[in-house]
């Protein structure tokens, strides 16, 4: 590796105003209007429209498409983050990546809906993969943008706002899907989602990005690829947090990808009823998850990051286990509290887990790359969990036990959260960053 200067951390801006903390986190609102509602509600319904409601491959194909998009996310997020670390332009390091990714994702979203209505399954898969490409081209640099511009003393507040705005995005996304998509107004839905993303982009770009003080590092391919590896011996807590994130997201995507089908198979709802009910439940849970997000950030300062992450993991484990019990006596009245409690736990978890990752990350100018690596453990489960869970559900259901299929699958989902809660207890936050 050849360098023309000595690296130094970027200068910190003065303490942020409330507007600054909201603006720098705004893209999470735009992204989460899509990241949850598209894979969990829209994609399964569109795949069912392409294959036919009675197709036995439905769960397998749905899981495979989600996984294919996640493979792209797995590769693109750390790559874009690393490229933004060394980028130099008069517009800043991160901002050109944010602008390109968000604008092209709006066109890619329109392409997904066009493919669902006017193309076959192969074209639909390509459209979804393309959407994931541009989502994550912005997401890697976006994760590095916040620690670049937010002073350390205010990063807990920024974490709370990032998660809260993401949750608001979940609410908005589910309201829009339940209102526009369920009634067949797909053009209006695409326009609404694109408009939200562009407004959020404008807010984020209004934040002044401090100049990078390190000289550009020129690397050949080999050293560039090796730069993604961090020594487990030097950064053991970083790897423990990666493992915890991986396990929790295995639980999330084992459940979320198939929750629409669960409502149809276990509760006996028709497709229209399930498509209306799931966004309503997720949206209600997300509304309650907003105060849970700020409560989680407050509790982390009072009781410690690790303890709050652990409690949130146990809450999600209990809610997921409830799906197994409810399958014995199916009832919407029982499903609703389980979905809401899960959303609250996930809201608190999202705020404090991001902050925990920030505390154990290596310090310096490589936040885009390091958060990209962290993002891998959020994305990899989106590859593994949908495929394995889809295969498991299909195999047990084909043996003539549809209810048992979901009981087993969701029991395994609860187990992932239990393992995450156990592992995070081993994390030790550095003393200087513990506050």
Buried (B, 14 or more C-beta within 10 A) or exposed (E): EEEEEEEEBBEBBEEBEEEBBBBBBBBBBBBBBBBBBBBBBBBBBBBBEBBEEEEEEBBBBBBBBBBBBBBBBBBBBBBBBBBBBBBEEEEBBBBBBBBBBBBBBBEBBBBBBBBBEEBEBEBBBBBBBBBBBBBBBBBBBBBBBBBBBBEBEBBBBBBBBBBBBBBBBBBBBBBBBBBBBBEEBBEBBBBBBBEBBEEBBEBBBEBEBEEBEBBEBEBEEEEBEEBBEBEEEEBBBBBBBBBBBBBBBBBBBBBBBBBBBBBBBBBEBEBEBBBBBBBBBBBBBBBBBBBBBBBBBBBBBEEBBBBBBBBBBBBBBBBBBBBBEBBEEBEEEBBBBBBBBBBBBBBBBBBBBBBBBBBBBEEBBBBBBBBBBBBBBBBBBBBBBBBBBBBBBBBBBEEEEBBBBBBBBBBBBBBBBBBBBBBBEEBEBEEEBEE
